[in-house]
Amino acid sequence: RHFFATIVSSEFKGLTRIKRHQRVYAALGERMREEIHALSMKTLTPEEWQP
């Protein structure tokens, strides 16, 4: 399964894009291995979010 997600969180403030993605992967845990084949994501802070 392939997914695209835009994730907005104040937790991303001061983090590189790679660190932001690592936090998302950690939150998804086993689902990344078992249920999700590919995940494209845009990770933003609330200040970076442009709806």
C-alpha distance matrix in Angstrom:
0.0 3.8 6.6 10.4 13.0 16.8 18.4 22.2 24.2 27.8 26.6 25.6 29.1 30.6 27.5 26.2 22.8 21.8 23.3 21.5 18.1 19.3 20.3 16.9 15.3 18.3 17.8 14.3 15.8 14.3 11.1 10.3 11.1 10.1 7.1 5.3 5.0 6.4 8.5 11.3 14.1 17.7 19.8 23.2 26.3 27.9 30.5 28.0 26.1 27.1 25.7
3.8 0.0 3.8 7.1 10.2 13.9 15.9 19.7 22.0 25.6 24.6 23.2 26.6 28.1 25.0 23.5 19.9 19.4 21.2 19.2 15.9 17.7 18.8 15.4 14.4 17.8 17.4 14.2 16.3 15.6 12.4 10.8 12.5 12.4 9.6 6.6 5.8 4.7 5.9 7.9 10.9 14.4 16.9 20.3 23.6 25.2 27.5 24.8 23.0 23.9 22.7
6.6 3.8 0.0 3.8 6.6 10.3 12.3 16.1 18.6 22.2 21.6 20.2 23.6 25.4 22.6 21.5 17.9 17.9 19.4 16.9 14.0 16.2 16.8 13.1 13.0 16.4 15.5 12.8 15.5 15.7 12.3 11.0 13.7 13.8 10.7 7.6 8.3 6.2 4.9 6.2 8.2 11.4 13.9 17.0 20.2 21.6 24.1 21.5 19.5 20.5 19.2
10.4 7.1 3.8 0.0 3.8 7.0 9.7 13.3 16.2 19.7 19.5 17.9 21.0 22.9 20.4 19.2 15.6 16.3 17.9 15.1 12.6 15.6 15.9 12.5 13.3 16.8 15.8 13.9 17.0 17.9 14.8 13.2 16.3 16.9 14.1 10.8 11.4 8.5 5.7 4.6 5.5 8.1 11.0 13.8 17.2 18.5 20.7 18.0 16.0 16.8 15.8
13.0 10.2 6.6 3.8 0.0 3.8 6.1 9.7 12.6 16.2 16.2 14.8 18.0 20.2 18.0 17.4 14.1 15.2 16.1 12.9 11.1 14.2 13.8 10.4 12.2 15.2 13.7 12.5 16.0 17.6 14.7 13.6 17.1 17.9 15.2 12.3 13.6 10.9 7.4 6.4 4.7 6.4 8.3 10.9 13.9 15.1 17.6 15.3 13.1 14.5 13.5
16.8 13.9 10.3 7.0 3.8 0.0 3.8 6.6 10.0 13.4 14.1 12.6 15.3 17.7 16.1 15.8 12.8 14.8 15.4 11.8 11.2 14.6 13.7 11.0 13.7 16.3 14.7 14.5 18.0 20.2 17.7 16.5 20.1 21.2 18.7 15.8 17.1 14.2 10.5 8.7 5.6 4.7 6.0 7.6 10.6 11.5 13.9 11.6 9.4 10.9 10.4
18.4 15.9 12.3 9.7 6.1 3.8 0.0 3.8 6.5 10.1 10.5 9.6 12.5 15.3 13.8 14.3 11.9 13.7 13.4 9.6 9.8 12.7 11.0 8.7 12.0 14.0 12.1 12.8 16.3 18.9 16.9 16.0 19.7 21.0 18.9 16.3 18.2 15.5 11.8 10.7 7.2 6.2 4.9 6.2 8.4 9.6 12.5 11.0 9.2 11.9 11.8
22.2 19.7 16.1 13.3 9.7 6.6 3.8 0.0 3.8 7.1 8.6 8.0 10.2 13.4 12.8 14.1 12.5 14.9 14.1 10.3 11.8 14.4 12.3 10.9 14.6 15.9 14.0 15.4 18.8 21.8 20.0 19.3 23.0 24.4 22.4 20.0 21.9 19.2 15.5 14.1 10.4 8.3 6.0 4.8 5.3 5.9 9.1 8.5 6.9 10.2 10.7
24.2 22.0 18.6 16.2 12.6 10.0 6.5 3.8 0.0 3.8 5.1 5.8 7.9 11.5 11.2 13.3 12.7 14.7 12.9 9.6 11.8 13.6 10.8 10.5 14.3 14.7 12.9 15.2 18.1 21.5 20.3 19.8 23.4 25.0 23.4 21.3 23.4 21.1 17.4 16.5 12.9 11.0 7.8 6.4 5.1 6.1 9.4 9.8 9.4 13.1 14.0
27.8 25.6 22.2 19.7 16.2 13.4 10.1 7.1 3.8 0.0 3.8 5.3 5.6 9.4 10.2 13.1 13.5 15.7 13.4 10.7 13.8 15.1 12.3 13.0 16.7 16.5 15.1 17.9 20.4 24.0 23.3 22.6 26.2 28.0 26.7 24.7 26.7 24.3 20.7 19.6 16.0 13.8 10.2 8.1 5.1 6.1 8.5 10.0 10.7 14.4 15.9
26.6 24.6 21.6 19.5 16.2 14.1 10.5 8.6 5.1 3.8 0.0 3.8 5.6 8.5 8.3 11.5 12.1 13.4 10.6 8.4 11.5 12.1 9.1 10.5 14.0 13.3 12.3 15.5 17.6 21.3 21.0 20.3 23.6 25.7 24.8 22.9 24.9 22.8 19.4 18.8 15.4 13.9 10.1 9.3 7.4 9.6 11.8 12.5 13.4 17.2 18.7
25.6 23.2 20.2 17.9 14.8 12.6 9.6 8.0 5.8 5.3 3.8 0.0 3.8 6.2 5.4 8.1 8.6 10.5 8.2 5.8 9.3 10.7 8.7 10.0 13.3 13.6 13.3 15.9 18.1 21.6 21.2 19.8 23.2 25.5 24.6 22.2 23.7 21.1 17.7 16.6 13.2 11.3 7.5 6.7 5.7 9.1 10.5 10.3 11.8 15.5 17.4
29.1 26.6 23.6 21.0 18.0 15.3 12.5 10.2 7.9 5.6 5.6 3.8 0.0 3.8 5.6 8.7 10.3 12.6 10.5 8.9 12.6 13.9 12.1 13.8 17.0 17.1 16.9 19.7 21.7 25.3 25.0 23.6 26.8 29.3 28.4 25.9 27.3 24.6 21.2 19.7 16.2 13.8 10.2 8.2 5.9 8.8 9.1 9.6 12.0 15.6 18.1
30.6 28.1 25.4 22.9 20.2 17.7 15.3 13.4 11.5 9.4 8.5 6.2 3.8 0.0 3.8 6.8 9.6 11.6 9.6 9.4 13.1 13.9 13.0 15.3 17.9 17.9 18.5 21.3 22.9 26.4 26.4 24.6 27.6 30.4 29.9 27.3 28.3 25.5 22.4 20.8 17.7 15.4 12.1 10.7 9.1 12.3 11.8 11.8 14.8 18.1 20.9
27.5 25.0 22.6 20.4 18.0 16.1 13.8 12.8 11.2 10.2 8.3 5.4 5.6 3.8 0.0 3.8 6.5 7.9 5.8 6.1 9.6 10.3 9.9 12.3 14.6 14.8 15.9 18.4 19.8 23.2 23.3 21.2 24.1 27.0 26.7 24.0 24.8 22.2 19.2 17.9 15.0 13.3 10.1 10.0 9.7 13.4 13.6 12.7 15.2 18.5 21.1
26.2 23.5 21.5 19.2 17.4 15.8 14.3 14.1 13.3 13.1 11.5 8.1 8.7 6.8 3.8 0.0 3.8 5.4 5.2 6.2 8.7 9.9 10.8 12.7 14.4 15.4 16.9 18.8 20.1 23.2 23.1 20.6 23.3 26.4 26.0 23.1 23.3 20.5 17.8 16.1 13.7 12.1 9.9 10.5 11.4 15.1 15.1 13.3 15.8 18.7 21.3
22.8 19.9 17.9 15.6 14.1 12.8 11.9 12.5 12.7 13.5 12.1 8.6 10.3 9.6 6.5 3.8 0.0 3.8 5.5 5.1 6.2 8.6 10.0 10.8 12.4 14.3 15.6 16.8 18.5 21.3 20.8 18.0 20.9 23.8 23.2 20.0 20.1 17.0 14.3 12.4 10.1 8.8 7.2 8.9 11.0 14.7 15.1 12.7 14.4 17.1 19.3
21.8 19.4 17.9 16.3 15.2 14.8 13.7 14.9 14.7 15.7 13.4 10.5 12.6 11.6 7.9 5.4 3.8 0.0 3.8 5.4 5.1 6.1 8.7 10.0 10.5 12.2 14.3 15.4 16.4 19.0 19.0 16.0 18.4 21.6 21.6 18.6 18.5 15.8 13.6 12.5 11.1 11.0 9.7 12.1 14.1 17.8 18.5 16.3 17.8 20.5 22.5
23.3 21.2 19.4 17.9 16.1 15.4 13.4 14.1 12.9 13.4 10.6 8.2 10.5 9.6 5.8 5.2 5.5 3.8 0.0 3.8 5.4 5.0 6.3 8.8 9.8 10.5 12.5 14.4 15.2 18.4 18.7 16.3 18.8 22.0 22.1 19.5 20.0 17.7 15.3 14.7 12.7 12.4 10.0 11.9 13.0 16.7 17.7 16.2 17.8 21.0 22.9
21.5 19.2 16.9 15.1 12.9 11.8 9.6 10.3 9.6 10.7 8.4 5.8 8.9 9.4 6.1 6.2 5.1 5.4 3.8 0.0 3.8 5.4 5.2 6.6 8.9 10.0 10.9 12.8 14.5 17.8 17.5 15.3 18.4 21.2 20.6 18.0 18.9 16.4 13.4 12.6 9.9 9.4 6.5 8.6 10.0 13.5 15.0 13.5 14.5 17.8 19.4
18.1 15.9 14.0 12.6 11.1 11.2 9.8 11.8 11.8 13.8 11.5 9.3 12.6 13.1 9.6 8.7 6.2 5.1 5.4 3.8 0.0 3.8 5.4 5.1 6.2 8.6 9.9 10.7 12.3 15.1 14.6 12.1 15.1 17.9 17.4 14.5 15.2 12.7 10.0 9.7 7.8 8.7 7.2 10.4 12.7 16.0 17.7 15.7 16.2 19.1 20.2
19.3 17.7 16.2 15.6 14.2 14.6 12.7 14.4 13.6 15.1 12.1 10.7 13.9 13.9 10.3 9.9 8.6 6.1 5.0 5.4 3.8 0.0 3.8 5.4 5.1 6.1 8.6 9.9 10.4 13.4 13.9 11.4 13.9 17.1 17.3 15.0 15.9 14.1 12.0 12.6 11.3 12.4 10.7 13.5 15.1 18.5 20.3 18.7 19.4 22.5 23.7
20.3 18.8 16.8 15.9 13.8 13.7 11.0 12.3 10.8 12.3 9.1 8.7 12.1 13.0 9.9 10.8 10.0 8.7 6.3 5.2 5.4 3.8 0.0 3.8 5.5 5.1 6.2 8.7 9.9 13.5 13.7 12.3 15.2 17.8 17.7 15.8 17.5 15.9 13.3 14.0 11.9 12.6 10.1 12.4 13.3 16.3 18.6 17.6 18.0 21.4 22.4
16.9 15.4 13.1 12.5 10.4 11.0 8.7 10.9 10.5 13.0 10.5 10.0 13.8 15.3 12.3 12.7 10.8 10.0 8.8 6.6 5.1 5.4 3.8 0.0 3.8 5.4 5.1 6.3 8.7 11.9 11.2 9.8 13.3 15.5 14.8 12.7 14.6 12.9 10.1 11.1 9.2 10.6 8.8 11.7 13.3 15.9 18.6 17.3 17.0 20.0 20.4
15.3 14.4 13.0 13.3 12.2 13.7 12.0 14.6 14.3 16.7 14.0 13.3 17.0 17.9 14.6 14.4 12.4 10.5 9.8 8.9 6.2 5.1 5.5 3.8 0.0 3.8 5.4 5.1 6.2 9.0 8.9 6.8 9.9 12.5 12.5 10.6 12.2 11.2 9.4 11.3 10.6 12.9 11.8 15.1 17.0 19.7 22.2 20.7 20.4 23.3 23.6
18.3 17.8 16.4 16.8 15.2 16.3 14.0 15.9 14.7 16.5 13.3 13.6 17.1 17.9 14.8 15.4 14.3 12.2 10.5 10.0 8.6 6.1 5.1 5.4 3.8 0.0 3.8 5.4 5.1 8.7 9.8 8.9 11.2 13.7 14.3 13.3 15.2 14.7 13.1 15.0 14.0 15.8 14.0 16.8 17.9 20.6 23.2 22.2 22.1 25.3 25.8
17.8 17.4 15.5 15.8 13.7 14.7 12.1 14.0 12.9 15.1 12.3 13.3 16.9 18.5 15.9 16.9 15.6 14.3 12.5 10.9 9.9 8.6 6.2 5.1 5.4 3.8 0.0 3.8 5.5 9.1 9.2 9.4 12.4 14.0 13.8 13.0 15.7 15.2 13.1 15.1 13.7 15.3 13.5 15.9 16.8 18.9 22.0 21.3 20.7 23.9 23.9
14.3 14.2 12.8 13.9 12.5 14.5 12.8 15.4 15.2 17.9 15.5 15.9 19.7 21.3 18.4 18.8 16.8 15.4 14.4 12.8 10.7 9.9 8.7 6.3 5.1 5.4 3.8 0.0 3.8 6.4 5.6 6.1 9.2 10.4 10.0 9.4 12.3 12.3 10.8 13.4 12.9 15.3 14.4 17.3 18.9 20.9 24.0 22.8 21.9 24.6 24.3
15.8 16.3 15.5 17.0 16.0 18.0 16.3 18.8 18.1 20.4 17.6 18.1 21.7 22.9 19.8 20.1 18.5 16.4 15.2 14.5 12.3 10.4 9.9 8.7 6.2 5.1 5.5 3.8 0.0 3.8 5.5 6.0 7.7 9.4 10.3 10.5 13.0 13.7 13.0 15.9 15.8 18.3 17.3 20.3 21.8 24.0 27.0 25.9 25.2 28.1 27.9
14.3 15.6 15.7 17.9 17.6 20.2 18.9 21.8 21.5 24.0 21.3 21.6 25.3 26.4 23.2 23.2 21.3 19.0 18.4 17.8 15.1 13.4 13.5 11.9 9.0 8.7 9.1 6.4 3.8 0.0 3.8 5.3 5.3 6.1 8.0 9.2 11.6 13.3 13.6 17.0 17.6 20.6 20.1 23.3 25.1 27.2 30.2 28.9 28.1 30.7 30.3
11.1 12.4 12.3 14.8 14.7 17.7 16.9 20.0 20.3 23.3 21.0 21.2 25.0 26.4 23.3 23.1 20.8 19.0 18.7 17.5 14.6 13.9 13.7 11.2 8.9 9.8 9.2 5.6 5.5 3.8 0.0 3.8 5.3 5.0 5.0 6.0 9.2 10.9 11.0 14.6 15.4 18.5 18.6 21.8 23.9 25.8 28.8 27.4 26.1 28.4 27.7
10.3 10.8 11.0 13.2 13.6 16.5 16.0 19.3 19.8 22.6 20.3 19.8 23.6 24.6 21.2 20.6 18.0 16.0 16.3 15.3 12.1 11.4 12.3 9.8 6.8 8.9 9.4 6.1 6.0 5.3 3.8 0.0 3.8 5.8 6.1 5.0 7.0 8.1 8.4 12.0 13.1 16.5 16.7 20.3 22.6 24.9 27.7 25.8 24.9 27.2 26.8
11.1 12.5 13.7 16.3 17.1 20.1 19.7 23.0 23.4 26.2 23.6 23.2 26.8 27.6 24.1 23.3 20.9 18.4 18.8 18.4 15.1 13.9 15.2 13.3 9.9 11.2 12.4 9.2 7.7 5.3 5.3 3.8 0.0 3.8 6.2 6.5 7.3 9.7 11.2 14.8 16.4 19.9 20.3 23.9 26.3 28.7 31.3 29.4 28.6 30.9 30.5
10.1 12.4 13.8 16.9 17.9 21.2 21.0 24.4 25.0 28.0 25.7 25.5 29.3 30.4 27.0 26.4 23.8 21.6 22.0 21.2 17.9 17.1 17.8 15.5 12.5 13.7 14.0 10.4 9.4 6.1 5.0 5.8 3.8 0.0 3.8 6.2 7.8 11.0 12.7 16.4 18.2 21.7 22.3 25.8 28.2 30.2 33.1 31.3 30.1 32.1 31.3
7.1 9.6 10.7 14.1 15.2 18.7 18.9 22.4 23.4 26.7 24.8 24.6 28.4 29.9 26.7 26.0 23.2 21.6 22.1 20.6 17.4 17.3 17.7 14.8 12.5 14.3 13.8 10.0 10.3 8.0 5.0 6.1 6.2 3.8 0.0 3.8 6.6 9.4 10.7 14.4 16.2 19.7 20.7 24.1 26.6 28.3 31.3 29.4 27.8 29.6 28.4
5.3 6.6 7.6 10.8 12.3 15.8 16.3 20.0 21.3 24.7 22.9 22.2 25.9 27.3 24.0 23.1 20.0 18.6 19.5 18.0 14.5 15.0 15.8 12.7 10.6 13.3 13.0 9.4 10.5 9.2 6.0 5.0 6.5 6.2 3.8 0.0 3.8 5.7 7.0 10.7 12.7 16.4 17.6 21.2 24.0 25.8 28.6 26.5 25.0 26.7 25.7
5.0 5.8 8.3 11.4 13.6 17.1 18.2 21.9 23.4 26.7 24.9 23.7 27.3 28.3 24.8 23.3 20.1 18.5 20.0 18.9 15.2 15.9 17.5 14.6 12.2 15.2 15.7 12.3 13.0 11.6 9.2 7.0 7.3 7.8 6.6 3.8 0.0 3.8 6.9 10.3 13.2 16.9 18.6 22.3 25.4 27.6 30.0 27.4 26.2 27.7 27.0
6.4 4.7 6.2 8.5 10.9 14.2 15.5 19.2 21.1 24.3 22.8 21.1 24.6 25.5 22.2 20.5 17.0 15.8 17.7 16.4 12.7 14.1 15.9 12.9 11.2 14.7 15.2 12.3 13.7 13.3 10.9 8.1 9.7 11.0 9.4 5.7 3.8 0.0 3.8 6.6 9.8 13.5 15.5 19.2 22.5 24.7 26.9 24.1 23.0 24.4 23.9
8.5 5.9 4.9 5.7 7.4 10.5 11.8 15.5 17.4 20.7 19.4 17.7 21.2 22.4 19.2 17.8 14.3 13.6 15.3 13.4 10.0 12.0 13.3 10.1 9.4 13.1 13.1 10.8 13.0 13.6 11.0 8.4 11.2 12.7 10.7 7.0 6.9 3.8 0.0 3.8 6.2 9.9 11.9 15.5 18.8 21.0 23.2 20.5 19.3 20.9 20.5
11.3 7.9 6.2 4.6 6.4 8.7 10.7 14.1 16.5 19.6 18.8 16.6 19.7 20.8 17.9 16.1 12.4 12.5 14.7 12.6 9.7 12.6 14.0 11.1 11.3 15.0 15.1 13.4 15.9 17.0 14.6 12.0 14.8 16.4 14.4 10.7 10.3 6.6 3.8 0.0 3.7 7.1 9.9 13.3 16.9 19.1 20.9 17.9 16.8 18.0 17.9
14.1 10.9 8.2 5.5 4.7 5.6 7.2 10.4 12.9 16.0 15.4 13.2 16.2 17.7 15.0 13.7 10.1 11.1 12.7 9.9 7.8 11.3 11.9 9.2 10.6 14.0 13.7 12.9 15.8 17.6 15.4 13.1 16.4 18.2 16.2 12.7 13.2 9.8 6.2 3.7 0.0 3.7 6.2 9.7 13.2 15.4 17.2 14.4 13.4 15.0 15.2
17.7 14.4 11.4 8.1 6.4 4.7 6.2 8.3 11.0 13.8 13.9 11.3 13.8 15.4 13.3 12.1 8.8 11.0 12.4 9.4 8.7 12.4 12.6 10.6 12.9 15.8 15.3 15.3 18.3 20.6 18.5 16.5 19.9 21.7 19.7 16.4 16.9 13.5 9.9 7.1 3.7 0.0 3.8 6.5 10.2 12.4 13.8 10.8 10.0 11.7 12.5
19.8 16.9 13.9 11.0 8.3 6.0 4.9 6.0 7.8 10.2 10.1 7.5 10.2 12.1 10.1 9.9 7.2 9.7 10.0 6.5 7.2 10.7 10.1 8.8 11.8 14.0 13.5 14.4 17.3 20.1 18.6 16.7 20.3 22.3 20.7 17.6 18.6 15.5 11.9 9.9 6.2 3.8 0.0 3.8 7.1 9.9 11.6 9.2 9.1 11.9 13.2
23.2 20.3 17.0 13.8 10.9 7.6 6.2 4.8 6.4 8.1 9.3 6.7 8.2 10.7 10.0 10.5 8.9 12.1 11.9 8.6 10.4 13.5 12.4 11.7 15.1 16.8 15.9 17.3 20.3 23.3 21.8 20.3 23.9 25.8 24.1 21.2 22.3 19.2 15.5 13.3 9.7 6.5 3.8 0.0 3.8 6.4 7.8 5.6 6.0 9.3 11.3
26.3 23.6 20.2 17.2 13.9 10.6 8.4 5.3 5.1 5.1 7.4 5.7 5.9 9.1 9.7 11.4 11.0 14.1 13.0 10.0 12.7 15.1 13.3 13.3 17.0 17.9 16.8 18.9 21.8 25.1 23.9 22.6 26.3 28.2 26.6 24.0 25.4 22.5 18.8 16.9 13.2 10.2 7.1 3.8 0.0 3.8 5.3 5.2 6.3 10.1 12.3
27.9 25.2 21.6 18.5 15.1 11.5 9.6 5.9 6.1 6.1 9.6 9.1 8.8 12.3 13.4 15.1 14.7 17.8 16.7 13.5 16.0 18.5 16.3 15.9 19.7 20.6 18.9 20.9 24.0 27.2 25.8 24.9 28.7 30.2 28.3 25.8 27.6 24.7 21.0 19.1 15.4 12.4 9.9 6.4 3.8 0.0 3.8 5.5 5.2 8.6 10.3
30.5 27.5 24.1 20.7 17.6 13.9 12.5 9.1 9.4 8.5 11.8 10.5 9.1 11.8 13.6 15.1 15.1 18.5 17.7 15.0 17.7 20.3 18.6 18.6 22.2 23.2 22.0 24.0 27.0 30.2 28.8 27.7 31.3 33.1 31.3 28.6 30.0 26.9 23.2 20.9 17.2 13.8 11.6 7.8 5.3 3.8 0.0 3.8 5.6 8.2 11.1
28.0 24.8 21.5 18.0 15.3 11.6 11.0 8.5 9.8 10.0 12.5 10.3 9.6 11.8 12.7 13.3 12.7 16.3 16.2 13.5 15.7 18.7 17.6 17.3 20.7 22.2 21.3 22.8 25.9 28.9 27.4 25.8 29.4 31.3 29.4 26.5 27.4 24.1 20.5 17.9 14.4 10.8 9.2 5.6 5.2 5.5 3.8 0.0 3.8 6.4 9.7
26.1 23.0 19.5 16.0 13.1 9.4 9.2 6.9 9.4 10.7 13.4 11.8 12.0 14.8 15.2 15.8 14.4 17.8 17.8 14.5 16.2 19.4 18.0 17.0 20.4 22.1 20.7 21.9 25.2 28.1 26.1 24.9 28.6 30.1 27.8 25.0 26.2 23.0 19.3 16.8 13.4 10.0 9.1 6.0 6.3 5.2 5.6 3.8 0.0 3.8 6.2
27.1 23.9 20.5 16.8 14.5 10.9 11.9 10.2 13.1 14.4 17.2 15.5 15.6 18.1 18.5 18.7 17.1 20.5 21.0 17.8 19.1 22.5 21.4 20.0 23.3 25.3 23.9 24.6 28.1 30.7 28.4 27.2 30.9 32.1 29.6 26.7 27.7 24.4 20.9 18.0 15.0 11.7 11.9 9.3 10.1 8.6 8.2 6.4 3.8 0.0 3.8
25.7 22.7 19.2 15.8 13.5 10.4 11.8 10.7 14.0 15.9 18.7 17.4 18.1 20.9 21.1 21.3 19.3 22.5 22.9 19.4 20.2 23.7 22.4 20.4 23.6 25.8 23.9 24.3 27.9 30.3 27.7 26.8 30.5 31.3 28.4 25.7 27.0 23.9 20.5 17.9 15.2 12.5 13.2 11.3 12.3 10.3 11.1 9.7 6.2 3.8 0.0
